[in-house]
Amino acid sequence: MRFAAIADIHGNALALEAVLADIAAQGIATADIVNLGDCLSGPLEAGRTADILVPLDLLTVCGNHDRYLIEHAAGDMHEWEADAYAELVPAHLDWLRSLPFSTVFREVAYLCHATPENDNTYWLEQVSAEGHVHLRDLPTIEAWAAGITQSLILCGHTHIPRAVQLSDGRLIVNPGSVGGPGYTDDAPYPHKVEAGLPHASYAILDDASGRWSVTFRLVPYDHMAMSKLAAERDRPSWARALATGFVDE
């Protein structure tokens, strides 16, 4: 079996189109793509992104920012959601409401956005009190994987491409972010996440050898067009991240 995993598009339609084209160029069909959530939120092209995604009917789980779009009142939304919400129509929101918290792809891969227990907690990374983002300790990673029987576990949320092998051989993979190469957050401590380049990221999973192999794909696209759009919408941190993959202090 060979399939692709995407995550954290965040309304970046140009990046999504580039990734979908690259997936097709690798000989992978649309039916063999899974989506790990956080699809629309951001100051970019939420409506256009939804218009691309909804007809594809990808197996998709709900991310925390997807949930915020349908749970928060319009006046109470974070700027990421408020920017996107203004571009969405009822059919887009109905699609978000239909997304499950977690699911299983063809009996072989467990899918969630962040962890099996919480859609807003980093699984493979942790943040120090000083704001350093680093690999989480294996016992904690494994504790959250308890009860999952699939040999492959897929998550997103941190925008960091990473794979961790558990003691029993199971593999947890984060494909990185299609549309957001950097961001800042204040929980659990103020920190920043930086990909270090503006490319769109996704992963190809292949078990042809009897064990899962992982290929991370970093796809160039017209990232400066999206950076310019973010700047025009007065989102300078988005503009910097989209342009460079780095977030300024």
N, C-alpha and C positions, 0 to 999 in steps of 0.2 A: 504494500500500500504506500502511496505517495500523495501527499496533500500539502496545502499551504495554510499558514496561520497568519492572520493580520490582527492588529489591535491599535487602539488609541489614534483614530483618524482625526478626531477633533475638528471636523468640518473642513479639512484641507482637501478639497476636491481634486486639485491638480496632482497632489501626491497620491491620492487614491487611484486616479486614472493611470498614473505611471506604474504603480505597483500592480494593478490589474493587468496592464499590458505586459509587464515583466513576467508575471505568473503564467500568462498565456504563452509567452515565448519559451517558457520552460516545459511546455507540454502538459500543463495542469489545467483541467477543466474548471469552470466556475463552480460546478457541483462539488468540487474537491477543495473548496476554500472554507475555512472557519474564521469567525470574527469574534474577538474577545472583548468588544465593547468600548465605550467612550467614543461614540461615533460622530457626534455633531457639535458639541460644545466648543465655542471659540469664536473669535472675531473675524472669521473667514467666510466660507460659503456653505453654511449649514443646510440651506434649502437645496442647493445643487447637489451636495453630498448625499442628502436623503433621497433625492430623485435618482441618483445612481444606485444607491444601496438597496432600496426597498424592492425594486423589480428583480434584483439578483436572487433574492430569497436565500441568502447565505445562512447557514446555521450560526446564530449570533446570540451571545449572552449580554445581559444588561450591565453596563458599567455604572460606577457611582455618578458620573456626570450625566449619563442617560437618565438615571433615576431622578436626579435633581430637576431635570427638565419637566418631569411629569408629576413631581411631588410638591415643588415649591410654587407658591403664588408668584405671578409675574413680577410684582413689586418687591419680592423678597429674594430674588435670585442673585447669585454671585455674577460678576461681570461676564465670566465665561458663558454662563447659561443665558443671561439677558441678551448678549449679542446674538446668540444662535436662535433663541426663541422668537425673536422678531422676524426671522426668515422662514419659520416653519408653518405649515398648514395642518389642519386637524388630522389628515391622513398620516402625516409624519409622526405626530404625537401618538396616534393609535398604534403605529408600528412599534414605537418605543415601549408602549404599555404591554405589548404582546411578548416582549423578550423575557426569557427565563433568567433567574439568578445564576444557575449553572445547568450544564447538560452533558451528555456523552455523545461523542462522534463515532458512529459505526462500531460501537462496543469496545473501541481500542483507546480512545483518548477522552479524558475528563477535561471539561472546559469551565473556567470561571474567570471573572475579571481580575480579582485581586487575591483573595484567599477563599477557601470553601466556607468560611464563617462570616466574612466581612468584606464588602466591596470597596472599602476605603483604607485597607491595611496593606502595607508592603509585605509580600511573602518572602522573596529571595533577598531583599535588602533590609537594612535597618539604619536608623539615623541616630548619631551620637548627640549628646547635649551640645557639642560644639558645632553641630550642623554638618558633620561628615557622613556621607552616604556610603555604606560598605556592605559586603556580603553578610547575610545573617548567619548565625550559628546553625550547624546542621541539626542538632536535636530539636530546635524550635521549628525549623523547616519541616522536619519529618513528623513532628507532632501534629501539625496542621494537615498532613497528608494521610493521617490515620483513617482507615476505613475505605479509602479509594482503591479499588481493585484494578483499575486500568494501568497498564505499564507506562503510559505516557500521560502527563498532566500538563495542561497549558494554562498560562495566566498572562495578564498584561499589567496595566496600571502604572508601573514605574517608568515606562518608556525606555528601559535599559535592556538591550538584547543580552540574554544570559541563559545558560543551561546548568542545572545542578543535578547530579546523580545521587540518589538516595542509597542507603546501605543495602537495601534489598534489590537494587538494580533499576528501580523505577526512575524515570527521567522527568524533571520539571523544566519546562521551557517557557521563557518570555520572549516573544518575537521582536520586541522593541516597538517603537511608535511609527506608524505610517506618516502622521501629520504634525507631530510636535517634538522637535529635537531638543527642547530645553524648557524648563519651567522652574518657578520658585514656589515653595509652600511653607506654611508655618506650623505644621503638625507632623510628628509630635514635638519637633523643635524646628525653628527656621532653618531651611536648607534649600539648596538648588540641585537640580538634576540637569546634566549637560551631556549630550551625545558627542559633541566635539566636531560634528560635521552636519551639514543641512540635509543630508540624504533621507529619503523615506526608507524605513526598515520593515522587513517581514522575515518569516522563516519558512523553510521547506522541511518537512518531516518525511522520512523514508525508512521503511523497515524491510527492504528487499534482502538485506543480509541476515535477517532473523533478529536483529537488534536495531533500535531506532538510531538513525543518524540525523544530524541537524545541520542545515546549511542556512546561515544568516545572509540575507541579500540586502545590500544597501544600494538604493536606486536613485540616481540623479533625476531631477525634474526642474521645472522653472520655479525654484524656491524664491527667487527674488520677486517674482510677481506676487506671491503670497506675503512676503515680507512687506512689500509696498502697500498691499491692501491693509495689513494690520496697522501699519503706520498711519494710513489715511483714517483709520477708525480709532486713532488715539490709543493704541495698545503698544507702547514702545518696547516692553519686555518681550512680547510676542514677535515684534518686528526684528529685534536683535537675534532671538533664538532661531527664527526661520532663516535669517540671512547667514548665520555662522555656525549654529549648533552650540553656541555658548550663551550664557546668561550673565550679563554684567551685574556687579554688586549693586 
